[in-house]
Amino acid sequence: MKKVMTALLAASALVTLAACGGNSDDNGSGGSGSSTEKVTLKFQSLAFQKTTVAATKKIVADWNAANPNIQVEYVQGSWDSVHDQLVTQFQGGTAPDIIHDESADITGFINQGYLADLSPYLSQETKDAVSQGVWDTVSSDGKVYAAPTLLQSYVVFANTALLKQAGITATGDSLSWDDLAADAKKLTANGKYGLGWGLKSPTATVLNLGMNFDGQFFEGSGRDAKAKIGDAELAVPKRIHDMAYTDKSIDPTSLTQSGSDVLPGFYAGKYAMVVGGNYAAQQILEEAPKGFQWEVLPPLKGTSSKQAANPQTLSVPAEGKHIEQAAKFIDYYMKAENLAAVGQGDWLIPTTQAARDAILKATGGKNGWQQTLVSGNELTKAPFQSVENYPKWKDQIATPALQEYLANKTDLATLGKKLNDGWGQVNS
């Protein structure tokens, strides 16, 4: 989950010295160590923006100051290479003691037995702080293989001035897809579009937002999963297609662009609204012309406002020598003030309500934070997250099929058939 960054928490006090009161008496317990053995744990972090790296290093430094017998060494990793790197490390027995990744990527590692069950080690406080739907994304057969830390959601960004000119006020707890379509049509005039939507890589967006309409896409798990493509699963691509080619309120060209590519058109008034990952708020904040007024609209809703949760994660190798000590650090990382620090730094949604509340207090809900944080309440596990060959289906089948449909080169029935039949091809 590569995310665009904001400035480090205005009050870096959010990353307080809570560590100073934490767990020093338990420093060497568990794993293979005695109560007096000093261990050093390698923590491979994928934080890459300056402010998030700084926030993460501060968490490590505060922990080390309070826990002389469990020292954590910060190791810089990269989202671009983490999967292949972990494959090599697991096979060679050199994986770091604490692994930063995301739930969609660790499913295969869980199935292959590479990750430790953290259920006996994580504190009850940590377990209670995260919703069950998010825990489900890192769990299998009653065991927990990672701690979920940060989330993203898909939100609607709007040009405040253009909405006011059109007499549109988006309030309430949610924004229905019908209202989104009506507003986009009303905002389309004089060569300008109501909506720009960067869907160059459409699969994640379609499957995540498909949960708004109870879309499943798959039944079962692992290699035994079966494709399930019906009206619910096709609701989101159909609505996007209708807005682009029937209402003509979405610029078709934007559907071939990335989320970042459509933002200049948003700043210039070509698009009154854009849909993208909530983390784009930081890019808007940094790039938009001075005086540009924008807002995040309430979460999209079909039959529900649910979206798929794909949290960033912290996990431990099954063959690790210091599993319990690593879990103690993960517990500390999960404290509200620490998740708030990295969450605000990465412009992402913490998995705990206490951390969300801390960000809301620090930001006053400005720059889209209030609606962004609310959108995190409906994030939960999606069926496709339990499917072992989903990445292959996504890349080889779903993405080209959706691109073809959104380019108006095929019809909805053909899209559904390709998505269904394609699963049999990649999962045989």
KOLTI-392342 format. One record per residue (C-alpha): y, z, x; residue in one letter. Coordinates in steps of 0.25 Angstrom, whole numbers, plus 5000, padded with zeros to 4 digits. Last residue first. Layout:
<pts>
+------+------+------+------+
|   py |   pz |   px | code |
+------+------+------+------+
|    Y |    Z |    X |    A |
...
+------+------+------+------+
</pts>
This chain:
<pts>
+------+------+------+------+
|   py |   pz |   px | code |
+------+------+------+------+
| 4899 | 4948 | 4973 |    S |
| 4913 | 4956 | 4972 |    N |
| 4922 | 4944 | 4977 |    V |
| 4917 | 4933 | 4967 |    Q |
| 4914 | 4943 | 4956 |    G |
| 4928 | 4948 | 4956 |    W |
| 4933 | 4934 | 4956 |    G |
| 4926 | 4931 | 4942 |    D |
| 4935 | 4942 | 4936 |    N |
| 4948 | 4939 | 4942 |    L |
| 4946 | 4924 | 4941 |    K |
| 4942 | 4925 | 4927 |    K |
| 4955 | 4933 | 4923 |    G |
| 4964 | 4923 | 4930 |    L |
| 4958 | 4912 | 4923 |    T |
| 4960 | 4918 | 4910 |    A |
| 4974 | 4921 | 4913 |    L |
| 4978 | 4907 | 4917 |    D |
| 4980 | 4900 | 4930 |    T |
| 4991 | 4894 | 4938 |    K |
| 5002 | 4903 | 4933 |    N |
| 5006 | 4908 | 4946 |    A |
| 5002 | 4922 | 4941 |    L |
| 4988 | 4916 | 4938 |    Y |
| 4986 | 4911 | 4952 |    E |
| 4991 | 4923 | 4959 |    Q |
| 4982 | 4932 | 4950 |    L |
| 4970 | 4923 | 4954 |    A |
| 4974 | 4923 | 4969 |    P |
| 4975 | 4939 | 4969 |    T |
| 4963 | 4942 | 4960 |    A |
| 4952 | 4934 | 4968 |    I |
| 4952 | 4935 | 4983 |    Q |
| 4962 | 4946 | 4986 |    D |
| 4960 | 4955 | 4974 |    K |
| 4945 | 4953 | 4973 |    W |
| 4943 | 4956 | 4988 |    K |
| 4952 | 4969 | 4986 |    P |
| 4944 | 4973 | 4973 |    Y |
| 4930 | 4972 | 4980 |    N |
| 4928 | 4987 | 4980 |    E |
| 4933 | 4989 | 4966 |    V |
| 4937 | 5004 | 4963 |    S |
| 4952 | 5001 | 4964 |    Q |
| 4950 | 4989 | 4954 |    F |
| 4948 | 5000 | 4943 |    P |
| 4962 | 5005 | 4944 |    A |
| 4965 | 5020 | 4949 |    K |
| 4978 | 5026 | 4943 |    T |
| 4993 | 5024 | 4944 |    L |
| 5000 | 5029 | 4931 |    E |
| 5008 | 5040 | 4936 |    N |
| 5013 | 5031 | 4948 |    G |
| 5023 | 5023 | 4939 |    S |
| 5031 | 5036 | 4937 |    V |
| 5034 | 5036 | 4952 |    L |
| 5039 | 5022 | 4952 |    T |
| 5047 | 5025 | 4939 |    Q |
| 5055 | 5036 | 4946 |    Q |
| 5055 | 5030 | 4960 |    W |
| 5062 | 5018 | 4956 |    G |
| 5074 | 5019 | 4966 |    N |
| 5077 | 5033 | 4960 |    K |
| 5068 | 5043 | 4955 |    G |
| 5076 | 5054 | 4961 |    G |
| 5071 | 5050 | 4974 |    T |
| 5066 | 5064 | 4980 |    A |
| 5063 | 5070 | 4966 |    K |
| 5055 | 5058 | 4962 |    L |
| 5048 | 5057 | 4976 |    I |
| 5044 | 5072 | 4974 |    A |
| 5039 | 5070 | 4960 |    D |
| 5030 | 5058 | 4965 |    R |
| 5024 | 5068 | 4975 |    A |
| 5021 | 5078 | 4965 |    A |
| 5015 | 5068 | 4956 |    Q |
| 5005 | 5064 | 4967 |    T |
| 5001 | 5050 | 4970 |    T |
| 5014 | 5046 | 4977 |    P |
| 5021 | 5034 | 4972 |    I |
| 5026 | 5024 | 4983 |    L |
| 5039 | 5021 | 4989 |    W |
| 5033 | 5022 | 5003 |    D |
| 5042 | 5033 | 5008 |    G |
| 5043 | 5039 | 4994 |    Q |
| 5028 | 5040 | 4993 |    G |
| 5027 | 5045 | 5008 |    V |
| 5036 | 5057 | 5005 |    A |
| 5032 | 5060 | 4991 |    A |
| 5017 | 5060 | 4996 |    L |
| 5021 | 5070 | 5007 |    N |
| 5029 | 5079 | 4997 |    E |
| 5018 | 5079 | 4987 |    A |
| 5007 | 5083 | 4996 |    K |
| 4997 | 5072 | 4998 |    M |
| 4999 | 5071 | 5013 |    Y |
| 4995 | 5086 | 5014 |    Y |
| 4982 | 5083 | 5006 |    D |
| 4980 | 5071 | 5015 |    I |
| 4981 | 5081 | 5027 |    F |
| 4971 | 5090 | 5022 |    K |
| 4962 | 5078 | 5019 |    A |
| 4962 | 5075 | 5034 |    A |
| 4958 | 5089 | 5037 |    Q |
| 4946 | 5088 | 5028 |    E |
| 4942 | 5074 | 5033 |    I |
| 4942 | 5078 | 5048 |    H |
| 4931 | 5070 | 5054 |    K |
| 4933 | 5058 | 5046 |    G |
| 4920 | 5050 | 5043 |    E |
| 4924 | 5049 | 5028 |    A |
| 4938 | 5044 | 5033 |    P |
| 4950 | 5051 | 5026 |    V |
| 4959 | 5045 | 5015 |    S |
| 4974 | 5044 | 5012 |    L |
| 4977 | 5035 | 5001 |    T |
| 4988 | 5025 | 4996 |    Q |
| 4986 | 5024 | 4981 |    P |
| 4981 | 5012 | 4973 |    N |
| 4984 | 5016 | 4959 |    A |
| 4982 | 5006 | 4949 |    A |
| 4993 | 5005 | 4938 |    Q |
| 4993 | 5012 | 4924 |    K |
| 5005 | 5010 | 4915 |    S |
| 4997 | 5009 | 4902 |    S |
| 4994 | 4999 | 4892 |    T |
| 5004 | 4990 | 4899 |    G |
| 5014 | 4998 | 4906 |    K |
| 5023 | 4995 | 4918 |    L |
| 5029 | 5008 | 4925 |    P |
| 5044 | 5011 | 4921 |    P |
| 5054 | 5002 | 4928 |    L |
| 5059 | 5003 | 4943 |    V |
| 5073 | 5001 | 4945 |    E |
| 5083 | 4992 | 4952 |    W |
| 5098 | 4991 | 4954 |    Q |
| 5103 | 4982 | 4966 |    F |
| 5116 | 4988 | 4971 |    G |
| 5113 | 4985 | 4985 |    K |
| 5103 | 4973 | 4986 |    P |
| 5088 | 4977 | 4985 |    A |
| 5081 | 4978 | 4998 |    E |
| 5079 | 4993 | 5001 |    E |
| 5077 | 4998 | 4987 |    L |
| 5069 | 4986 | 4983 |    I |
| 5060 | 4988 | 4995 |    Q |
| 5058 | 5003 | 4991 |    Q |
| 5056 | 4999 | 4976 |    A |
| 5045 | 4990 | 4981 |    A |
| 5036 | 5002 | 4982 |    Y |
| 5034 | 5002 | 4967 |    N |
| 5025 | 4990 | 4968 |    G |
| 5031 | 4978 | 4961 |    G |
| 5036 | 4972 | 4948 |    V |
| 5050 | 4965 | 4948 |    V |
| 5061 | 4965 | 4938 |    M |
| 5074 | 4958 | 4936 |    A |
| 5070 | 4947 | 4945 |    Y |
| 5080 | 4937 | 4950 |    K |
| 5090 | 4948 | 4951 |    G |
| 5092 | 4947 | 4966 |    A |
| 5085 | 4960 | 4969 |    Y |
| 5073 | 4956 | 4961 |    F |
| 5072 | 4942 | 4968 |    G |
| 5072 | 4949 | 4981 |    P |
| 5061 | 4958 | 4976 |    L |
| 5051 | 4947 | 4973 |    V |
| 5046 | 4945 | 4987 |    D |
| 5043 | 4960 | 4989 |    S |
| 5033 | 4960 | 4977 |    G |
| 5026 | 4947 | 4983 |    S |
| 5028 | 4934 | 4978 |    Q |
| 5020 | 4924 | 4969 |    T |
| 5023 | 4931 | 4956 |    L |
| 5038 | 4930 | 4960 |    S |
| 5037 | 4915 | 4958 |    T |
| 5033 | 4917 | 4944 |    P |
| 5046 | 4924 | 4941 |    D |
| 5043 | 4933 | 4930 |    I |
| 5050 | 4932 | 4916 |    S |
| 5045 | 4918 | 4913 |    K |
| 5040 | 4924 | 4900 |    D |
| 5028 | 4915 | 4899 |    T |
| 5025 | 4912 | 4914 |    Y |
| 5030 | 4924 | 4922 |    A |
| 5029 | 4935 | 4911 |    M |
| 5016 | 4929 | 4906 |    D |
| 5010 | 4929 | 4920 |    H |
| 5014 | 4944 | 4922 |    I |
| 5008 | 4948 | 4909 |    R |
| 4995 | 4940 | 4911 |    K |
| 4994 | 4946 | 4925 |    P |
| 4995 | 4960 | 4919 |    V |
| 4986 | 4958 | 4907 |    A |
| 4975 | 4952 | 4915 |    L |
| 4967 | 4965 | 4917 |    E |
| 4969 | 4969 | 4903 |    A |
| 4965 | 4956 | 4897 |    D |
| 4952 | 4956 | 4905 |    G |
| 4947 | 4956 | 4919 |    I |
| 4936 | 4966 | 4923 |    K |
| 4929 | 4963 | 4936 |    A |
| 4917 | 4971 | 4939 |    K |
| 4915 | 4982 | 4949 |    A |
| 4902 | 4984 | 4956 |    D |
| 4907 | 4982 | 4970 |    R |
| 4915 | 4995 | 4969 |    G |
| 4919 | 4999 | 4955 |    S |
| 4917 | 4997 | 4940 |    G |
| 4926 | 4988 | 4931 |    E |
| 4937 | 4979 | 4937 |    F |
| 4950 | 4973 | 4932 |    F |
| 4954 | 4985 | 4925 |    Q |
| 4967 | 4982 | 4917 |    G |
| 4971 | 4993 | 4908 |    D |
| 4984 | 4986 | 4905 |    F |
| 4993 | 4993 | 4914 |    N |
| 4981 | 4994 | 4924 |    M |
| 4984 | 4979 | 4926 |    G |
| 4996 | 4984 | 4934 |    L |
| 4987 | 4987 | 4946 |    N |
| 4978 | 4975 | 4944 |    L |
| 4990 | 4965 | 4943 |    V |
| 4998 | 4972 | 4954 |    T |
| 4986 | 4972 | 4964 |    A |
| 4982 | 4958 | 4961 |    T |
| 4996 | 4951 | 4962 |    P |
| 4998 | 4948 | 4976 |    S |
| 5010 | 4938 | 4975 |    K |
| 5014 | 4946 | 4963 |    L |
| 5029 | 4948 | 4965 |    G |
| 5034 | 4950 | 4951 |    W |
| 5048 | 4946 | 4947 |    G |
| 5052 | 4949 | 4933 |    L |
| 5064 | 4947 | 4924 |    G |
| 5066 | 4933 | 4930 |    Y |
| 5079 | 4927 | 4934 |    K |
| 5082 | 4912 | 4931 |    G |
| 5093 | 4915 | 4921 |    N |
| 5084 | 4924 | 4913 |    A |
| 5072 | 4934 | 4914 |    T |
| 5076 | 4948 | 4911 |    L |
| 5072 | 4948 | 4896 |    K |
| 5058 | 4942 | 4900 |    K |
| 5056 | 4953 | 4911 |    A |
| 5060 | 4963 | 4900 |    D |
| 5050 | 4958 | 4890 |    A |
| 5039 | 4957 | 4901 |    A |
| 5041 | 4971 | 4906 |    L |
| 5042 | 4976 | 4892 |    D |
| 5028 | 4970 | 4889 |    D |
| 5023 | 4976 | 4902 |    W |
| 5028 | 4990 | 4897 |    S |
| 5037 | 4998 | 4905 |    L |
| 5033 | 5013 | 4906 |    S |
| 5039 | 5027 | 4905 |    D |
| 5052 | 5024 | 4899 |    G |
| 5063 | 5015 | 4903 |    T |
| 5066 | 5001 | 4906 |    A |
| 5080 | 4997 | 4900 |    T |
| 5082 | 4982 | 4898 |    I |
| 5096 | 4977 | 4893 |    G |
| 5095 | 4964 | 4901 |    A |
| 5107 | 4968 | 4909 |    Q |
| 5101 | 4982 | 4912 |    K |
| 5088 | 4976 | 4917 |    L |
| 5096 | 4967 | 4926 |    L |
| 5104 | 4978 | 4932 |    A |
| 5091 | 4987 | 4934 |    T |
| 5083 | 4976 | 4942 |    N |
| 5069 | 4981 | 4939 |    A |
| 5057 | 4985 | 4947 |    F |
| 5044 | 4986 | 4939 |    V |
| 5033 | 4994 | 4945 |    V |
| 5019 | 4993 | 4951 |    Y |
| 5014 | 5006 | 4957 |    S |
| 5011 | 5012 | 4971 |    Q |
| 5004 | 5024 | 4975 |    L |
| 5004 | 5034 | 4986 |    L |
| 4994 | 5045 | 4991 |    T |
| 4980 | 5044 | 4986 |    P |
| 4971 | 5054 | 4994 |    A |
| 4958 | 5047 | 4998 |    A |
| 4943 | 5047 | 4996 |    Y |
| 4941 | 5056 | 4984 |    V |
| 4927 | 5057 | 4979 |    K |
| 4922 | 5057 | 4964 |    G |
| 4915 | 5044 | 4965 |    D |
| 4927 | 5037 | 4971 |    S |
| 4941 | 5041 | 4973 |    S |
| 4954 | 5035 | 4979 |    V |
| 4959 | 5028 | 4967 |    T |
| 4953 | 5039 | 4958 |    D |
| 4963 | 5049 | 4964 |    W |
| 4974 | 5040 | 4958 |    V |
| 4969 | 5041 | 4944 |    G |
| 4966 | 5056 | 4946 |    Q |
| 4981 | 5059 | 4948 |    S |
| 4985 | 5065 | 4962 |    V |
| 4990 | 5079 | 4963 |    A |
| 4978 | 5086 | 4959 |    D |
| 4969 | 5081 | 4971 |    K |
| 4980 | 5084 | 4981 |    T |
| 4981 | 5098 | 4976 |    E |
| 4966 | 5100 | 4975 |    Q |
| 4966 | 5097 | 4990 |    S |
| 4959 | 5086 | 4996 |    L |
| 4947 | 5089 | 5004 |    Y |
| 4934 | 5089 | 4995 |    P |
| 4939 | 5076 | 4988 |    S |
| 4942 | 5069 | 5001 |    L |
| 4930 | 5060 | 5001 |    D |
| 4930 | 5053 | 5015 |    A |
| 4932 | 5038 | 5016 |    L |
| 4923 | 5028 | 5023 |    Y |
| 4912 | 5028 | 5013 |    G |
| 4912 | 5013 | 5011 |    Q |
| 4916 | 5014 | 4996 |    N |
| 4928 | 5023 | 5001 |    I |
| 4932 | 5013 | 5011 |    F |
| 4932 | 5002 | 5000 |    G |
| 4941 | 5010 | 4991 |    T |
| 4950 | 5013 | 5002 |    I |
| 4959 | 5001 | 5001 |    D |
| 4963 | 5002 | 4986 |    A |
| 4966 | 5017 | 4988 |    S |
| 4976 | 5015 | 4999 |    E |
| 4976 | 5018 | 5014 |    D |
| 4980 | 5030 | 5023 |    H |
| 4968 | 5036 | 5031 |    I |
| 4967 | 5050 | 5036 |    I |
| 4957 | 5053 | 5047 |    D |
| 4959 | 5039 | 5053 |    P |
| 4947 | 5029 | 5053 |    A |
| 4940 | 5028 | 5067 |    T |
| 4925 | 5027 | 5063 |    G |
| 4924 | 5013 | 5067 |    G |
| 4920 | 5007 | 5053 |    Q |
| 4931 | 5016 | 5047 |    F |
| 4942 | 5012 | 5057 |    Q |
| 4938 | 4997 | 5055 |    T |
| 4939 | 4997 | 5040 |    V |
| 4951 | 5006 | 5041 |    L |
| 4959 | 4996 | 5049 |    Q |
| 4955 | 4985 | 5040 |    D |
| 4960 | 4992 | 5028 |    H |
| 4973 | 4998 | 5035 |    V |
| 4978 | 4984 | 5041 |    S |
| 4990 | 4981 | 5033 |    D |
| 4992 | 4995 | 5027 |    W |
| 4995 | 4999 | 5042 |    S |
| 4991 | 5012 | 5050 |    G |
| 4999 | 5022 | 5058 |    Q |
| 4992 | 5034 | 5063 |    V |
| 4998 | 5048 | 5060 |    Y |
| 4990 | 5059 | 5067 |    E |
| 4987 | 5071 | 5058 |    V |
| 4984 | 5085 | 5065 |    Q |
| 4975 | 5095 | 5058 |    I |
| 4975 | 5108 | 5066 |    N |
| 4990 | 5109 | 5067 |    P |
| 4992 | 5108 | 5052 |    N |
| 5007 | 5111 | 5049 |    A |
| 5014 | 5102 | 5059 |    A |
| 5003 | 5091 | 5057 |    N |
| 5006 | 5090 | 5042 |    W |
| 5021 | 5089 | 5044 |    D |
| 5019 | 5078 | 5054 |    A |
| 5009 | 5071 | 5046 |    V |
| 5018 | 5071 | 5033 |    I |
| 5030 | 5067 | 5042 |    K |
| 5022 | 5055 | 5047 |    K |
| 5020 | 5051 | 5033 |    T |
| 5034 | 5052 | 5029 |    A |
| 5039 | 5044 | 5042 |    A |
| 5028 | 5034 | 5039 |    V |
| 5033 | 5033 | 5025 |    T |
| 5048 | 5031 | 5029 |    T |
| 5045 | 5021 | 5040 |    K |
| 5036 | 5012 | 5031 |    Q |
| 5022 | 5011 | 5036 |    F |
| 5013 | 5022 | 5030 |    A |
| 4999 | 5017 | 5033 |    L |
| 4995 | 5031 | 5038 |    S |
| 4982 | 5033 | 5047 |    Q |
| 4981 | 5048 | 5048 |    F |
| 4973 | 5052 | 5060 |    K |
| 4969 | 5067 | 5060 |    L |
| 4969 | 5076 | 5071 |    T |
| 4961 | 5089 | 5071 |    V |
| 4963 | 5103 | 5076 |    K |
| 4951 | 5112 | 5075 |    E |
| 4954 | 5126 | 5070 |    T |
| 4948 | 5126 | 5056 |    S |
| 4936 | 5118 | 5061 |    S |
| 4935 | 5103 | 5060 |    G |
| 4924 | 5094 | 5055 |    S |
| 4931 | 5091 | 5042 |    G |
| 4936 | 5104 | 5036 |    G |
| 4946 | 5114 | 5040 |    S |
| 4955 | 5112 | 5052 |    G |
| 4969 | 5114 | 5046 |    N |
| 4965 | 5123 | 5035 |    D |
| 4975 | 5134 | 5038 |    D |
| 4986 | 5124 | 5040 |    S |
| 4984 | 5118 | 5026 |    N |
| 4999 | 5116 | 5022 |    G |
| 5011 | 5124 | 5023 |    G |
| 5018 | 5116 | 5034 |    C |
| 5013 | 5104 | 5027 |    A |
| 5023 | 5106 | 5016 |    A |
| 5033 | 5103 | 5027 |    L |
| 5040 | 5093 | 5017 |    T |
| 5039 | 5078 | 5016 |    V |
| 5048 | 5079 | 5004 |    L |
| 5058 | 5084 | 5013 |    A |
| 5060 | 5070 | 5018 |    S |
| 5070 | 5070 | 5008 |    A |
| 5075 | 5056 | 5006 |    A |
| 5060 | 5052 | 5007 |    L |
| 5059 | 5042 | 5018 |    L |
| 5066 | 5029 | 5014 |    A |
| 5058 | 5019 | 5005 |    T |
| 5046 | 5011 | 5009 |    M |
| 5039 | 4998 | 5005 |    V |
| 5024 | 5000 | 5002 |    K |
| 5011 | 4995 | 5008 |    K |
| 5000 | 5000 | 5000 |    M |
+------+------+------+------+
</pts>
